[in-house]
Amino acid sequence: MKPFIRNHQYNLIKKQAGMVQHANTSVSDRRVAESVRLGACAAVAEAFPDASKEQLDLLGKLADLRTTEEVDGYLLSLEPYLELFPQLSPKDASRLFPKVKKLKTPDFAAIDRRFLTYAGWTDIGTGRMFLVYDLDGKLAGVEGRFTQARKGVCFLCNRHQELALFSAVSKVKPANASPDYYKAFGQYICSDSEACNHHIKDVAALENFFHLVLG
């Protein structure tokens, strides 16, 4: 099989596999354990609406996981089927953010693209945050101001973490808008994008934010 699992889907599988393993070993009521197994399989299948029978058979193996070792082995067996995030270079980033002079970027070559849903980094000196995502089959970039905030729930991965308030100005202007018109969209996002990428399980909020800003 060709790679067909995106990072956020892999994170979802990882969570559901852990739930199944816990139910199979810790829940005495068999009906409850079976309910957890069925729910986990349904959640994973729902995340792959276009999966083939062969792909669903591979994913469905999580139903029988009982030990931590089995979970680890199962997740490892899925890694060959992880899709790579599109290759990104400093030049690519510069094209996405043409108005930013002397754009500072992370070492993209050192990032394992299998476990990347979006590329995110901050420039502390300028107080800017940058997000890159494969939107509708094409790399898109959103930049904005970031302000370190208190702990809270990240709008992308839904975990309680150290957050930054990310505010980006929309590129969309209504007809007949005045020259100085602008509208900004702000969201609380993980300060650590690497950790966020290891836990994000759905891209709906991310894609919606990109569409709001970019149109």
C-alpha positions in Angstrom: 0.0 0.0 0.0 1.0 3.6 -0.6 1.2 6.0 2.3 -2.3 7.1 3.2 -2.2 8.2 6.8 -1.7 11.9 7.6 -0.1 13.0 10.9 -3.3 14.2 12.5 -5.0 10.8 11.6 -2.0 9.0 13.1 -2.4 10.9 16.3 -6.1 10.0 16.4 -5.2 6.3 15.9 -2.6 6.5 18.7 -5.2 7.9 21.1 -7.8 5.3 20.2 -5.2 2.5 20.4 -4.4 3.6 23.9 -8.0 3.6 24.9 -8.5 0.1 23.5 -5.5 -1.2 25.3 -6.7 0.3 28.6 -10.2 -1.1 28.2 -8.9 -4.6 27.3 -6.7 -4.8 30.4 -8.4 -2.7 33.0 -12.1 -2.9 32.4 -13.8 -5.9 34.1 -17.1 -5.5 32.3 -16.8 -7.1 28.9 -19.7 -5.1 27.5 -17.9 -1.8 28.4 -14.7 -3.0 26.9 -16.4 -4.1 23.7 -18.1 -0.7 23.5 -14.8 1.0 23.7 -13.3 -1.2 21.0 -16.3 -0.6 18.7 -16.2 3.1 19.4 -12.4 3.3 18.7 -12.7 1.3 15.4 -15.7 3.5 14.3 -13.7 6.7 15.1 -10.7 5.6 13.1 -12.9 4.4 10.2 -14.7 7.7 10.1 -11.4 9.5 9.8 -10.7 7.5 6.6 -13.9 7.8 4.5 -12.1 6.8 1.3 -10.1 4.0 2.7 -9.9 0.7 0.8 -10.7 -2.6 2.4 -7.0 -3.4 2.7 -6.4 -0.1 4.5 -9.4 -0.6 6.8 -8.1 -4.1 7.7 -4.8 -2.7 8.7 -6.4 0.0 10.8 -8.8 -2.4 12.4 -6.1 -4.4 14.0 -6.2 -1.9 17.0 -9.3 -3.7 18.3 -7.2 -6.5 19.8 -4.4 -4.5 21.5 -3.9 -5.6 25.1 -0.4 -4.5 26.1 1.7 -1.4 25.8 4.2 -3.4 23.7 1.4 -4.4 21.3 0.3 -0.8 21.0 3.9 0.3 20.3 4.3 -2.5 17.7 1.0 -1.6 16.1 1.9 2.1 15.8 5.3 1.2 14.5 3.7 -1.0 11.8 1.8 2.0 10.6 4.8 4.3 10.1 5.6 3.1 6.6 2.1 4.3 5.6 2.5 7.9 6.9 2.3 10.6 4.3 5.1 13.2 4.3 4.4 16.8 4.8 5.4 18.7 1.6 9.1 19.5 1.5 9.8 23.0 2.6 12.9 25.0 2.3 13.9 28.6 3.4 13.3 29.7 -0.2 9.9 28.2 -0.2 9.1 30.0 3.0 10.3 33.3 1.6 8.0 32.9 -1.3 5.1 32.3 1.0 5.9 35.4 3.1 7.3 37.8 0.4 6.8 40.9 2.5 9.0 39.7 5.4 12.6 40.8 5.1 15.3 38.5 6.4 12.8 35.8 7.3 14.1 33.5 10.0 13.1 29.9 9.6 13.8 26.7 11.5 16.0 23.9 10.1 13.4 22.3 8.0 15.7 19.5 7.0 15.9 18.3 10.6 12.2 18.0 10.9 10.6 14.5 10.5 7.9 15.4 7.9 6.0 12.2 8.7 4.9 13.8 12.0 4.0 17.2 10.7 0.5 18.5 10.1 1.6 22.1 9.9 4.9 24.0 10.1 5.0 26.6 12.8 7.7 28.8 14.2 8.1 32.2 15.9 10.5 35.1 15.5 11.0 36.3 19.0 12.8 39.5 17.9 9.9 40.7 15.8 7.1 39.1 17.7 5.8 37.3 14.7 4.5 33.8 14.3 4.4 31.9 11.0 2.2 28.9 10.0 2.5 26.8 6.8 -0.1 24.3 5.8 -0.9 22.2 2.8 -4.2 23.8 2.0 -6.2 22.2 -0.9 -3.1 20.6 -2.3 -0.9 23.8 -2.2 1.4 25.2 0.5 -0.1 28.3 2.1 1.3 30.6 4.7 -0.2 32.8 7.4 1.8 35.2 9.5 0.7 37.3 12.4 1.6 38.8 15.8 2.0 36.5 18.8 1.8 37.4 22.4 2.8 34.9 25.1 -0.3 34.0 27.1 -1.3 32.0 30.1 -2.0 28.3 30.1 -5.2 27.3 28.3 -6.7 25.1 25.6 -5.0 25.2 22.1 -7.6 25.7 19.3 -5.7 23.2 17.2 -4.8 20.2 19.4 -7.4 20.9 22.2 -4.8 20.3 25.0 -4.2 22.5 28.1 -0.8 24.0 27.4 1.3 27.1 27.4 -0.3 29.3 24.7 0.4 32.2 22.5 -2.3 34.6 21.2 -1.8 34.4 17.4 -3.4 37.3 15.5 -3.4 37.5 11.7 -4.8 40.2 9.5 -7.3 39.0 6.9 -6.3 39.4 3.2 -9.9 39.6 2.3 -11.5 43.0 1.9 -15.2 43.7 1.2 -16.2 45.5 -2.0 -15.9 49.3 -1.6 -13.8 49.0 1.6 -11.8 52.0 2.6 -8.0 51.8 2.0 -7.3 51.5 5.7 -9.8 48.7 6.3 -8.5 45.6 8.0 -9.9 42.7 10.0 -7.8 40.5 12.2 -8.5 37.0 13.4 -7.0 35.8 16.7 -6.7 32.3 18.2 -4.8 30.8 21.2 -2.3 28.3 19.9 0.4 26.2 21.5 3.7 28.0 22.0 5.5 24.8 21.1 4.3 23.8 17.6 6.3 20.6 17.6 4.3 19.3 20.6 1.1 20.6 19.0 1.9 18.5 15.9 2.3 15.4 18.0 -1.2 15.8 19.4 -3.4 17.5 16.8 -6.1 15.0 15.7 -8.3 17.1 13.4 -7.5 19.8 10.9 -10.9 21.4 10.6 -10.0 24.4 12.9 -6.7 24.9 11.2 -8.2 24.9 7.7 -11.0 27.2 8.8 -8.5 29.7 10.2 -6.5 29.6 7.0 -9.6 30.2 4.9 -10.7 33.1 7.2 -7.3 34.8 6.8 -6.6 34.0 3.1 -10.1 33.9 1.7 
